[in-house]
Amino acid sequence: MAPNFIYLEPIEDYYARSSIKLEVIITDRNSIDEVKLFYRFSRGQGYSVIIMEEGDQPVIYEGTISEDEVELGEIQYYFWAKDNYGNQATWPEGGEDLPMVLPIYPSMKEKVEKTVSKEIPI
C-alpha cells in the first residue's frame, strides 16, 4: 500500500521574503523511504523540490522554503512520499495538476510601513 497523508493546515499567514515551513503527517505499514515537497510561486514556473526531514515525531515531516525564494502572490505545492517497497503517493492526490494554493502577503516590513502610514498623517 502507498503512504497515507494527513494534511496539517498551516496556522499562520505567509509573507514575501519570509521563510515558509510546511508540515505533513505520513503513515505507512512500511517505513517511509523518501518525502519531497514540490512548490512554485508562479503558474509559469516549474516546481522546485525540497527533501523533507522527519520532525520531532516520527510521522511528521517538515520542509522549509528559504526566505529569498518566497515571492508575493501565491504558493502552489504538493507532497510526494515513497515507502521502502517503492509504493508512492502524492497529496493532494492530483499532485502537480491539483496543488494546494495559499496566498503570500506583502512582507512584514511592508505591512508595518503601510499600517504606520495610515495611522500617522504626514
MODELLER restraints for C-alpha pairs under 7 A, 6 or more apart:
rsr = mdl.restraints
at = mdl.atoms
rsr.add(forms.Gaussian(group=physical.xy_distance, feature=features.Distance(at['CA:1:A'], at['CA:87:A']), mean=6.39, stdev=0.5))
rsr.add(forms.Gaussian(group=physical.xy_distance, feature=features.Distance(at['CA:2:A'], at['CA:87:A']), mean=4.72, stdev=0.5))
rsr.add(forms.Gaussian(group=physical.xy_distance, feature=features.Distance(at['CA:2:A'], at['CA:88:A']), mean=5.27, stdev=0.5))
rsr.add(forms.Gaussian(group=physical.xy_distance, feature=features.Distance(at['CA:2:A'], at['CA:89:A']), mean=5.80, stdev=0.5))
rsr.add(forms.Gaussian(group=physical.xy_distance, feature=features.Distance(at['CA:3:A'], at['CA:26:A']), mean=6.47, stdev=0.5))
rsr.add(forms.Gaussian(group=physical.xy_distance, feature=features.Distance(at['CA:3:A'], at['CA:27:A']), mean=5.83, stdev=0.5))
rsr.add(forms.Gaussian(group=physical.xy_distance, feature=features.Distance(at['CA:3:A'], at['CA:28:A']), mean=4.81, stdev=0.5))
rsr.add(forms.Gaussian(group=physical.xy_distance, feature=features.Distance(at['CA:3:A'], at['CA:81:A']), mean=6.49, stdev=0.5))
rsr.add(forms.Gaussian(group=physical.xy_distance, feature=features.Distance(at['CA:3:A'], at['CA:82:A']), mean=6.69, stdev=0.5))
rsr.add(forms.Gaussian(group=physical.xy_distance, feature=features.Distance(at['CA:3:A'], at['CA:83:A']), mean=6.56, stdev=0.5))
rsr.add(forms.Gaussian(group=physical.xy_distance, feature=features.Distance(at['CA:3:A'], at['CA:88:A']), mean=6.51, stdev=0.5))
rsr.add(forms.Gaussian(group=physical.xy_distance, feature=features.Distance(at['CA:3:A'], at['CA:89:A']), mean=6.00, stdev=0.5))
rsr.add(forms.Gaussian(group=physical.xy_distance, feature=features.Distance(at['CA:4:A'], at['CA:26:A']), mean=5.55, stdev=0.5))
rsr.add(forms.Gaussian(group=physical.xy_distance, feature=features.Distance(at['CA:4:A'], at['CA:27:A']), mean=5.20, stdev=0.5))
rsr.add(forms.Gaussian(group=physical.xy_distance, feature=features.Distance(at['CA:4:A'], at['CA:28:A']), mean=6.12, stdev=0.5))
rsr.add(forms.Gaussian(group=physical.xy_distance, feature=features.Distance(at['CA:5:A'], at['CA:24:A']), mean=6.95, stdev=0.5))
rsr.add(forms.Gaussian(group=physical.xy_distance, feature=features.Distance(at['CA:5:A'], at['CA:25:A']), mean=5.76, stdev=0.5))
rsr.add(forms.Gaussian(group=physical.xy_distance, feature=features.Distance(at['CA:5:A'], at['CA:26:A']), mean=4.68, stdev=0.5))
rsr.add(forms.Gaussian(group=physical.xy_distance, feature=features.Distance(at['CA:5:A'], at['CA:27:A']), mean=6.59, stdev=0.5))
rsr.add(forms.Gaussian(group=physical.xy_distance, feature=features.Distance(at['CA:5:A'], at['CA:91:A']), mean=6.57, stdev=0.5))
rsr.add(forms.Gaussian(group=physical.xy_distance, feature=features.Distance(at['CA:6:A'], at['CA:24:A']), mean=6.25, stdev=0.5))
rsr.add(forms.Gaussian(group=physical.xy_distance, feature=features.Distance(at['CA:6:A'], at['CA:25:A']), mean=4.98, stdev=0.5))
rsr.add(forms.Gaussian(group=physical.xy_distance, feature=features.Distance(at['CA:6:A'], at['CA:26:A']), mean=6.31, stdev=0.5))
rsr.add(forms.Gaussian(group=physical.xy_distance, feature=features.Distance(at['CA:7:A'], at['CA:24:A']), mean=5.28, stdev=0.5))
rsr.add(forms.Gaussian(group=physical.xy_distance, feature=features.Distance(at['CA:7:A'], at['CA:25:A']), mean=6.42, stdev=0.5))
rsr.add(forms.Gaussian(group=physical.xy_distance, feature=features.Distance(at['CA:8:A'], at['CA:23:A']), mean=6.22, stdev=0.5))
rsr.add(forms.Gaussian(group=physical.xy_distance, feature=features.Distance(at['CA:8:A'], at['CA:24:A']), mean=5.47, stdev=0.5))
rsr.add(forms.Gaussian(group=physical.xy_distance, feature=features.Distance(at['CA:14:A'], at['CA:20:A']), mean=6.67, stdev=0.5))
rsr.add(forms.Gaussian(group=physical.xy_distance, feature=features.Distance(at['CA:14:A'], at['CA:104:A']), mean=5.13, stdev=0.5))
rsr.add(forms.Gaussian(group=physical.xy_distance, feature=features.Distance(at['CA:14:A'], at['CA:105:A']), mean=6.20, stdev=0.5))
rsr.add(forms.Gaussian(group=physical.xy_distance, feature=features.Distance(at['CA:15:A'], at['CA:104:A']), mean=5.14, stdev=0.5))
rsr.add(forms.Gaussian(group=physical.xy_distance, feature=features.Distance(at['CA:15:A'], at['CA:105:A']), mean=4.64, stdev=0.5))
rsr.add(forms.Gaussian(group=physical.xy_distance, feature=features.Distance(at['CA:15:A'], at['CA:106:A']), mean=5.62, stdev=0.5))
rsr.add(forms.Gaussian(group=physical.xy_distance, feature=features.Distance(at['CA:15:A'], at['CA:107:A']), mean=4.91, stdev=0.5))
rsr.add(forms.Gaussian(group=physical.xy_distance, feature=features.Distance(at['CA:15:A'], at['CA:108:A']), mean=6.41, stdev=0.5))
rsr.add(forms.Gaussian(group=physical.xy_distance, feature=features.Distance(at['CA:16:A'], at['CA:70:A']), mean=5.20, stdev=0.5))
rsr.add(forms.Gaussian(group=physical.xy_distance, feature=features.Distance(at['CA:16:A'], at['CA:71:A']), mean=4.87, stdev=0.5))
rsr.add(forms.Gaussian(group=physical.xy_distance, feature=features.Distance(at['CA:16:A'], at['CA:72:A']), mean=5.00, stdev=0.5))
rsr.add(forms.Gaussian(group=physical.xy_distance, feature=features.Distance(at['CA:16:A'], at['CA:104:A']), mean=6.07, stdev=0.5))
rsr.add(forms.Gaussian(group=physical.xy_distance, feature=features.Distance(at['CA:16:A'], at['CA:105:A']), mean=6.07, stdev=0.5))
rsr.add(forms.Gaussian(group=physical.xy_distance, feature=features.Distance(at['CA:16:A'], at['CA:106:A']), mean=5.40, stdev=0.5))
rsr.add(forms.Gaussian(group=physical.xy_distance, feature=features.Distance(at['CA:16:A'], at['CA:107:A']), mean=4.56, stdev=0.5))
rsr.add(forms.Gaussian(group=physical.xy_distance, feature=features.Distance(at['CA:17:A'], at['CA:67:A']), mean=4.66, stdev=0.5))
rsr.add(forms.Gaussian(group=physical.xy_distance, feature=features.Distance(at['CA:17:A'], at['CA:68:A']), mean=5.68, stdev=0.5))
rsr.add(forms.Gaussian(group=physical.xy_distance, feature=features.Distance(at['CA:17:A'], at['CA:70:A']), mean=5.26, stdev=0.5))
rsr.add(forms.Gaussian(group=physical.xy_distance, feature=features.Distance(at['CA:17:A'], at['CA:71:A']), mean=6.56, stdev=0.5))
rsr.add(forms.Gaussian(group=physical.xy_distance, feature=features.Distance(at['CA:17:A'], at['CA:107:A']), mean=6.03, stdev=0.5))
rsr.add(forms.Gaussian(group=physical.xy_distance, feature=features.Distance(at['CA:18:A'], at['CA:67:A']), mean=4.32, stdev=0.5))
rsr.add(forms.Gaussian(group=physical.xy_distance, feature=features.Distance(at['CA:18:A'], at['CA:70:A']), mean=6.52, stdev=0.5))
rsr.add(forms.Gaussian(group=physical.xy_distance, feature=features.Distance(at['CA:19:A'], at['CA:64:A']), mean=6.70, stdev=0.5))
rsr.add(forms.Gaussian(group=physical.xy_distance, feature=features.Distance(at['CA:19:A'], at['CA:65:A']), mean=5.52, stdev=0.5))
rsr.add(forms.Gaussian(group=physical.xy_distance, feature=features.Distance(at['CA:19:A'], at['CA:66:A']), mean=4.76, stdev=0.5))
rsr.add(forms.Gaussian(group=physical.xy_distance, feature=features.Distance(at['CA:19:A'], at['CA:67:A']), mean=3.98, stdev=0.5))
rsr.add(forms.Gaussian(group=physical.xy_distance, feature=features.Distance(at['CA:19:A'], at['CA:70:A']), mean=6.83, stdev=0.5))
rsr.add(forms.Gaussian(group=physical.xy_distance, feature=features.Distance(at['CA:20:A'], at['CA:64:A']), mean=5.46, stdev=0.5))
rsr.add(forms.Gaussian(group=physical.xy_distance, feature=features.Distance(at['CA:20:A'], at['CA:65:A']), mean=5.09, stdev=0.5))
rsr.add(forms.Gaussian(group=physical.xy_distance, feature=features.Distance(at['CA:20:A'], at['CA:66:A']), mean=6.84, stdev=0.5))
rsr.add(forms.Gaussian(group=physical.xy_distance, feature=features.Distance(at['CA:21:A'], at['CA:62:A']), mean=6.92, stdev=0.5))
rsr.add(forms.Gaussian(group=physical.xy_distance, feature=features.Distance(at['CA:21:A'], at['CA:63:A']), mean=5.70, stdev=0.5))
rsr.add(forms.Gaussian(group=physical.xy_distance, feature=features.Distance(at['CA:21:A'], at['CA:64:A']), mean=4.26, stdev=0.5))
rsr.add(forms.Gaussian(group=physical.xy_distance, feature=features.Distance(at['CA:21:A'], at['CA:65:A']), mean=6.43, stdev=0.5))
rsr.add(forms.Gaussian(group=physical.xy_distance, feature=features.Distance(at['CA:22:A'], at['CA:62:A']), mean=5.77, stdev=0.5))
rsr.add(forms.Gaussian(group=physical.xy_distance, feature=features.Distance(at['CA:22:A'], at['CA:63:A']), mean=5.42, stdev=0.5))
rsr.add(forms.Gaussian(group=physical.xy_distance, feature=features.Distance(at['CA:22:A'], at['CA:64:A']), mean=6.33, stdev=0.5))
rsr.add(forms.Gaussian(group=physical.xy_distance, feature=features.Distance(at['CA:23:A'], at['CA:60:A']), mean=6.66, stdev=0.5))
rsr.add(forms.Gaussian(group=physical.xy_distance, feature=features.Distance(at['CA:23:A'], at['CA:61:A']), mean=5.55, stdev=0.5))
rsr.add(forms.Gaussian(group=physical.xy_distance, feature=features.Distance(at['CA:23:A'], at['CA:62:A']), mean=4.53, stdev=0.5))
rsr.add(forms.Gaussian(group=physical.xy_distance, feature=features.Distance(at['CA:23:A'], at['CA:63:A']), mean=6.53, stdev=0.5))
rsr.add(forms.Gaussian(group=physical.xy_distance, feature=features.Distance(at['CA:24:A'], at['CA:60:A']), mean=5.71, stdev=0.5))
rsr.add(forms.Gaussian(group=physical.xy_distance, feature=features.Distance(at['CA:24:A'], at['CA:61:A']), mean=5.45, stdev=0.5))
rsr.add(forms.Gaussian(group=physical.xy_distance, feature=features.Distance(at['CA:24:A'], at['CA:62:A']), mean=6.79, stdev=0.5))
rsr.add(forms.Gaussian(group=physical.xy_distance, feature=features.Distance(at['CA:25:A'], at['CA:59:A']), mean=5.36, stdev=0.5))
rsr.add(forms.Gaussian(group=physical.xy_distance, feature=features.Distance(at['CA:25:A'], at['CA:60:A']), mean=4.48, stdev=0.5))
rsr.add(forms.Gaussian(group=physical.xy_distance, feature=features.Distance(at['CA:25:A'], at['CA:61:A']), mean=6.24, stdev=0.5))
rsr.add(forms.Gaussian(group=physical.xy_distance, feature=features.Distance(at['CA:26:A'], at['CA:59:A']), mean=5.41, stdev=0.5))
rsr.add(forms.Gaussian(group=physical.xy_distance, feature=features.Distance(at['CA:26:A'], at['CA:60:A']), mean=6.47, stdev=0.5))
rsr.add(forms.Gaussian(group=physical.xy_distance, feature=features.Distance(at['CA:27:A'], at['CA:59:A']), mean=6.16, stdev=0.5))
rsr.add(forms.Gaussian(group=physical.xy_distance, feature=features.Distance(at['CA:30:A'], at['CA:83:A']), mean=6.36, stdev=0.5))
rsr.add(forms.Gaussian(group=physical.xy_distance, feature=features.Distance(at['CA:30:A'], at['CA:84:A']), mean=6.67, stdev=0.5))
rsr.add(forms.Gaussian(group=physical.xy_distance, feature=features.Distance(at['CA:31:A'], at['CA:83:A']), mean=5.72, stdev=0.5))
rsr.add(forms.Gaussian(group=physical.xy_distance, feature=features.Distance(at['CA:31:A'], at['CA:84:A']), mean=5.84, stdev=0.5))
rsr.add(forms.Gaussian(group=physical.xy_distance, feature=features.Distance(at['CA:32:A'], at['CA:82:A']), mean=6.10, stdev=0.5))
rsr.add(forms.Gaussian(group=physical.xy_distance, feature=features.Distance(at['CA:32:A'], at['CA:83:A']), mean=4.17, stdev=0.5))
rsr.add(forms.Gaussian(group=physical.xy_distance, feature=features.Distance(at['CA:32:A'], at['CA:84:A']), mean=5.96, stdev=0.5))
rsr.add(forms.Gaussian(group=physical.xy_distance, feature=features.Distance(at['CA:33:A'], at['CA:82:A']), mean=5.62, stdev=0.5))
rsr.add(forms.Gaussian(group=physical.xy_distance, feature=features.Distance(at['CA:33:A'], at['CA:83:A']), mean=4.69, stdev=0.5))
rsr.add(forms.Gaussian(group=physical.xy_distance, feature=features.Distance(at['CA:33:A'], at['CA:84:A']), mean=4.95, stdev=0.5))
rsr.add(forms.Gaussian(group=physical.xy_distance, feature=features.Distance(at['CA:34:A'], at['CA:81:A']), mean=5.67, stdev=0.5))
rsr.add(forms.Gaussian(group=physical.xy_distance, feature=features.Distance(at['CA:34:A'], at['CA:82:A']), mean=5.32, stdev=0.5))
rsr.add(forms.Gaussian(group=physical.xy_distance, feature=features.Distance(at['CA:34:A'], at['CA:83:A']), mean=6.81, stdev=0.5))
rsr.add(forms.Gaussian(group=physical.xy_distance, feature=features.Distance(at['CA:35:A'], at['CA:51:A']), mean=5.99, stdev=0.5))
rsr.add(forms.Gaussian(group=physical.xy_distance, feature=features.Distance(at['CA:35:A'], at['CA:52:A']), mean=5.37, stdev=0.5))
rsr.add(forms.Gaussian(group=physical.xy_distance, feature=features.Distance(at['CA:35:A'], at['CA:80:A']), mean=5.70, stdev=0.5))
rsr.add(forms.Gaussian(group=physical.xy_distance, feature=features.Distance(at['CA:35:A'], at['CA:81:A']), mean=4.36, stdev=0.5))
rsr.add(forms.Gaussian(group=physical.xy_distance, feature=features.Distance(at['CA:35:A'], at['CA:82:A']), mean=6.57, stdev=0.5))
rsr.add(forms.Gaussian(group=physical.xy_distance, feature=features.Distance(at['CA:36:A'], at['CA:49:A']), mean=6.55, stdev=0.5))
rsr.add(forms.Gaussian(group=physical.xy_distance, feature=features.Distance(at['CA:36:A'], at['CA:50:A']), mean=5.63, stdev=0.5))
rsr.add(forms.Gaussian(group=physical.xy_distance, feature=features.Distance(at['CA:36:A'], at['CA:51:A']), mean=4.50, stdev=0.5))
rsr.add(forms.Gaussian(group=physical.xy_distance, feature=features.Distance(at['CA:36:A'], at['CA:52:A']), mean=5.32, stdev=0.5))
rsr.add(forms.Gaussian(group=physical.xy_distance, feature=features.Distance(at['CA:36:A'], at['CA:79:A']), mean=5.84, stdev=0.5))
rsr.add(forms.Gaussian(group=physical.xy_distance, feature=features.Distance(at['CA:36:A'], at['CA:80:A']), mean=5.18, stdev=0.5))
rsr.add(forms.Gaussian(group=physical.xy_distance, feature=features.Distance(at['CA:36:A'], at['CA:81:A']), mean=6.39, stdev=0.5))
rsr.add(forms.Gaussian(group=physical.xy_distance, feature=features.Distance(at['CA:37:A'], at['CA:49:A']), mean=5.64, stdev=0.5))
rsr.add(forms.Gaussian(group=physical.xy_distance, feature=features.Distance(at['CA:37:A'], at['CA:50:A']), mean=5.19, stdev=0.5))
rsr.add(forms.Gaussian(group=physical.xy_distance, feature=features.Distance(at['CA:37:A'], at['CA:51:A']), mean=6.37, stdev=0.5))
rsr.add(forms.Gaussian(group=physical.xy_distance, feature=features.Distance(at['CA:37:A'], at['CA:52:A']), mean=6.48, stdev=0.5))
rsr.add(forms.Gaussian(group=physical.xy_distance, feature=features.Distance(at['CA:37:A'], at['CA:63:A']), mean=6.84, stdev=0.5))
rsr.add(forms.Gaussian(group=physical.xy_distance, feature=features.Distance(at['CA:37:A'], at['CA:78:A']), mean=6.05, stdev=0.5))
rsr.add(forms.Gaussian(group=physical.xy_distance, feature=features.Distance(at['CA:37:A'], at['CA:79:A']), mean=4.75, stdev=0.5))
rsr.add(forms.Gaussian(group=physical.xy_distance, feature=features.Distance(at['CA:37:A'], at['CA:80:A']), mean=6.48, stdev=0.5))
rsr.add(forms.Gaussian(group=physical.xy_distance, feature=features.Distance(at['CA:38:A'], at['CA:47:A']), mean=5.70, stdev=0.5))
rsr.add(forms.Gaussian(group=physical.xy_distance, feature=features.Distance(at['CA:38:A'], at['CA:48:A']), mean=5.60, stdev=0.5))
rsr.add(forms.Gaussian(group=physical.xy_distance, feature=features.Distance(at['CA:38:A'], at['CA:49:A']), mean=4.63, stdev=0.5))
rsr.add(forms.Gaussian(group=physical.xy_distance, feature=features.Distance(at['CA:38:A'], at['CA:50:A']), mean=6.64, stdev=0.5))
rsr.add(forms.Gaussian(group=physical.xy_distance, feature=features.Distance(at['CA:38:A'], at['CA:77:A']), mean=5.43, stdev=0.5))
rsr.add(forms.Gaussian(group=physical.xy_distance, feature=features.Distance(at['CA:38:A'], at['CA:78:A']), mean=5.44, stdev=0.5))
rsr.add(forms.Gaussian(group=physical.xy_distance, feature=features.Distance(at['CA:38:A'], at['CA:79:A']), mean=6.24, stdev=0.5))
rsr.add(forms.Gaussian(group=physical.xy_distance, feature=features.Distance(at['CA:39:A'], at['CA:47:A']), mean=5.13, stdev=0.5))
rsr.add(forms.Gaussian(group=physical.xy_distance, feature=features.Distance(at['CA:39:A'], at['CA:48:A']), mean=5.37, stdev=0.5))
rsr.add(forms.Gaussian(group=physical.xy_distance, feature=features.Distance(at['CA:39:A'], at['CA:49:A']), mean=6.53, stdev=0.5))
rsr.add(forms.Gaussian(group=physical.xy_distance, feature=features.Distance(at['CA:39:A'], at['CA:75:A']), mean=6.82, stdev=0.5))
rsr.add(forms.Gaussian(group=physical.xy_distance, feature=features.Distance(at['CA:39:A'], at['CA:76:A']), mean=5.51, stdev=0.5))
rsr.add(forms.Gaussian(group=physical.xy_distance, feature=features.Distance(at['CA:39:A'], at['CA:77:A']), mean=4.17, stdev=0.5))
rsr.add(forms.Gaussian(group=physical.xy_distance, feature=features.Distance(at['CA:39:A'], at['CA:78:A']), mean=6.69, stdev=0.5))
rsr.add(forms.Gaussian(group=physical.xy_distance, feature=features.Distance(at['CA:40:A'], at['CA:46:A']), mean=6.78, stdev=0.5))
rsr.add(forms.Gaussian(group=physical.xy_distance, feature=features.Distance(at['CA:40:A'], at['CA:47:A']), mean=5.04, stdev=0.5))
rsr.add(forms.Gaussian(group=physical.xy_distance, feature=features.Distance(at['CA:40:A'], at['CA:48:A']), mean=6.17, stdev=0.5))
rsr.add(forms.Gaussian(group=physical.xy_distance, feature=features.Distance(at['CA:40:A'], at['CA:75:A']), mean=5.83, stdev=0.5))
rsr.add(forms.Gaussian(group=physical.xy_distance, feature=features.Distance(at['CA:40:A'], at['CA:76:A']), mean=5.41, stdev=0.5))
rsr.add(forms.Gaussian(group=physical.xy_distance, feature=features.Distance(at['CA:40:A'], at['CA:77:A']), mean=6.56, stdev=0.5))
rsr.add(forms.Gaussian(group=physical.xy_distance, feature=features.Distance(at['CA:41:A'], at['CA:71:A']), mean=6.50, stdev=0.5))
rsr.add(forms.Gaussian(group=physical.xy_distance, feature=features.Distance(at['CA:41:A'], at['CA:74:A']), mean=5.72, stdev=0.5))
rsr.add(forms.Gaussian(group=physical.xy_distance, feature=features.Distance(at['CA:41:A'], at['CA:75:A']), mean=4.68, stdev=0.5))
rsr.add(forms.Gaussian(group=physical.xy_distance, feature=features.Distance(at['CA:41:A'], at['CA:76:A']), mean=6.26, stdev=0.5))
rsr.add(forms.Gaussian(group=physical.xy_distance, feature=features.Distance(at['CA:50:A'], at['CA:63:A']), mean=6.61, stdev=0.5))
rsr.add(forms.Gaussian(group=physical.xy_distance, feature=features.Distance(at['CA:52:A'], at['CA:61:A']), mean=5.85, stdev=0.5))
rsr.add(forms.Gaussian(group=physical.xy_distance, feature=features.Distance(at['CA:52:A'], at['CA:62:A']), mean=5.27, stdev=0.5))
rsr.add(forms.Gaussian(group=physical.xy_distance, feature=features.Distance(at['CA:52:A'], at['CA:63:A']), mean=4.75, stdev=0.5))
rsr.add(forms.Gaussian(group=physical.xy_distance, feature=features.Distance(at['CA:53:A'], at['CA:61:A']), mean=5.38, stdev=0.5))
rsr.add(forms.Gaussian(group=physical.xy_distance, feature=features.Distance(at['CA:53:A'], at['CA:62:A']), mean=5.40, stdev=0.5))
rsr.add(forms.Gaussian(group=physical.xy_distance, feature=features.Distance(at['CA:53:A'], at['CA:63:A']), mean=6.59, stdev=0.5))
rsr.add(forms.Gaussian(group=physical.xy_distance, feature=features.Distance(at['CA:54:A'], at['CA:60:A']), mean=5.93, stdev=0.5))
rsr.add(forms.Gaussian(group=physical.xy_distance, feature=features.Distance(at['CA:54:A'], at['CA:61:A']), mean=4.51, stdev=0.5))
rsr.add(forms.Gaussian(group=physical.xy_distance, feature=features.Distance(at['CA:54:A'], at['CA:62:A']), mean=6.35, stdev=0.5))
rsr.add(forms.Gaussian(group=physical.xy_distance, feature=features.Distance(at['CA:55:A'], at['CA:61:A']), mean=5.26, stdev=0.5))
rsr.add(forms.Gaussian(group=physical.xy_distance, feature=features.Distance(at['CA:55:A'], at['CA:62:A']), mean=5.93, stdev=0.5))
rsr.add(forms.Gaussian(group=physical.xy_distance, feature=features.Distance(at['CA:71:A'], at['CA:104:A']), mean=6.98, stdev=0.5))
rsr.add(forms.Gaussian(group=physical.xy_distance, feature=features.Distance(at['CA:72:A'], at['CA:104:A']), mean=5.15, stdev=0.5))
rsr.add(forms.Gaussian(group=physical.xy_distance, feature=features.Distance(at['CA:72:A'], at['CA:105:A']), mean=5.82, stdev=0.5))
rsr.add(forms.Gaussian(group=physical.xy_distance, feature=features.Distance(at['CA:72:A'], at['CA:106:A']), mean=5.86, stdev=0.5))
rsr.add(forms.Gaussian(group=physical.xy_distance, feature=features.Distance(at['CA:73:A'], at['CA:103:A']), mean=5.94, stdev=0.5))
rsr.add(forms.Gaussian(group=physical.xy_distance, feature=features.Distance(at['CA:73:A'], at['CA:104:A']), mean=4.99, stdev=0.5))
rsr.add(forms.Gaussian(group=physical.xy_distance, feature=features.Distance(at['CA:73:A'], at['CA:105:A']), mean=6.70, stdev=0.5))
rsr.add(forms.Gaussian(group=physical.xy_distance, feature=features.Distance(at['CA:74:A'], at['CA:101:A']), mean=6.59, stdev=0.5))
rsr.add(forms.Gaussian(group=physical.xy_distance, feature=features.Distance(at['CA:74:A'], at['CA:102:A']), mean=5.52, stdev=0.5))
rsr.add(forms.Gaussian(group=physical.xy_distance, feature=features.Distance(at['CA:74:A'], at['CA:103:A']), mean=4.25, stdev=0.5))
rsr.add(forms.Gaussian(group=physical.xy_distance, feature=features.Distance(at['CA:74:A'], at['CA:104:A']), mean=4.84, stdev=0.5))
rsr.add(forms.Gaussian(group=physical.xy_distance, feature=features.Distance(at['CA:75:A'], at['CA:101:A']), mean=5.62, stdev=0.5))
rsr.add(forms.Gaussian(group=physical.xy_distance, feature=features.Distance(at['CA:75:A'], at['CA:102:A']), mean=5.42, stdev=0.5))
rsr.add(forms.Gaussian(group=physical.xy_distance, feature=features.Distance(at['CA:75:A'], at['CA:103:A']), mean=6.36, stdev=0.5))
rsr.add(forms.Gaussian(group=physical.xy_distance, feature=features.Distance(at['CA:75:A'], at['CA:104:A']), mean=6.67, stdev=0.5))
rsr.add(forms.Gaussian(group=physical.xy_distance, feature=features.Distance(at['CA:76:A'], at['CA:99:A']), mean=5.68, stdev=0.5))
rsr.add(forms.Gaussian(group=physical.xy_distance, feature=features.Distance(at['CA:76:A'], at['CA:100:A']), mean=5.45, stdev=0.5))
rsr.add(forms.Gaussian(group=physical.xy_distance, feature=features.Distance(at['CA:76:A'], at['CA:101:A']), mean=4.52, stdev=0.5))
rsr.add(forms.Gaussian(group=physical.xy_distance, feature=features.Distance(at['CA:76:A'], at['CA:102:A']), mean=6.73, stdev=0.5))
rsr.add(forms.Gaussian(group=physical.xy_distance, feature=features.Distance(at['CA:77:A'], at['CA:99:A']), mean=5.17, stdev=0.5))
rsr.add(forms.Gaussian(group=physical.xy_distance, feature=features.Distance(at['CA:77:A'], at['CA:100:A']), mean=5.30, stdev=0.5))
rsr.add(forms.Gaussian(group=physical.xy_distance, feature=features.Distance(at['CA:77:A'], at['CA:101:A']), mean=6.70, stdev=0.5))
rsr.add(forms.Gaussian(group=physical.xy_distance, feature=features.Distance(at['CA:78:A'], at['CA:90:A']), mean=6.91, stdev=0.5))
rsr.add(forms.Gaussian(group=physical.xy_distance, feature=features.Distance(at['CA:78:A'], at['CA:91:A']), mean=5.69, stdev=0.5))
rsr.add(forms.Gaussian(group=physical.xy_distance, feature=features.Distance(at['CA:78:A'], at['CA:92:A']), mean=6.18, stdev=0.5))
rsr.add(forms.Gaussian(group=physical.xy_distance, feature=features.Distance(at['CA:78:A'], at['CA:95:A']), mean=5.67, stdev=0.5))
rsr.add(forms.Gaussian(group=physical.xy_distance, feature=features.Distance(at['CA:78:A'], at['CA:96:A']), mean=6.73, stdev=0.5))
rsr.add(forms.Gaussian(group=physical.xy_distance, feature=features.Distance(at['CA:78:A'], at['CA:99:A']), mean=5.27, stdev=0.5))
rsr.add(forms.Gaussian(group=physical.xy_distance, feature=features.Distance(at['CA:78:A'], at['CA:100:A']), mean=6.23, stdev=0.5))
rsr.add(forms.Gaussian(group=physical.xy_distance, feature=features.Distance(at['CA:79:A'], at['CA:90:A']), mean=5.42, stdev=0.5))
rsr.add(forms.Gaussian(group=physical.xy_distance, feature=features.Distance(at['CA:79:A'], at['CA:91:A']), mean=5.17, stdev=0.5))
rsr.add(forms.Gaussian(group=physical.xy_distance, feature=features.Distance(at['CA:80:A'], at['CA:89:A']), mean=5.80, stdev=0.5))
rsr.add(forms.Gaussian(group=physical.xy_distance, feature=features.Distance(at['CA:80:A'], at['CA:90:A']), mean=4.34, stdev=0.5))
rsr.add(forms.Gaussian(group=physical.xy_distance, feature=features.Distance(at['CA:80:A'], at['CA:91:A']), mean=6.58, stdev=0.5))
rsr.add(forms.Gaussian(group=physical.xy_distance, feature=features.Distance(at['CA:81:A'], at['CA:88:A']), mean=5.64, stdev=0.5))
rsr.add(forms.Gaussian(group=physical.xy_distance, feature=features.Distance(at['CA:81:A'], at['CA:89:A']), mean=5.60, stdev=0.5))
rsr.add(forms.Gaussian(group=physical.xy_distance, feature=features.Distance(at['CA:81:A'], at['CA:90:A']), mean=6.45, stdev=0.5))
rsr.add(forms.Gaussian(group=physical.xy_distance, feature=features.Distance(at['CA:82:A'], at['CA:88:A']), mean=4.36, stdev=0.5))
rsr.add(forms.Gaussian(group=physical.xy_distance, feature=features.Distance(at['CA:82:A'], at['CA:89:A']), mean=6.71, stdev=0.5))
rsr.add(forms.Gaussian(group=physical.xy_distance, feature=features.Distance(at['CA:92:A'], at['CA:98:A']), mean=6.83, stdev=0.5))
rsr.add(forms.Gaussian(group=physical.xy_distance, feature=features.Distance(at['CA:92:A'], at['CA:99:A']), mean=6.27, stdev=0.5))
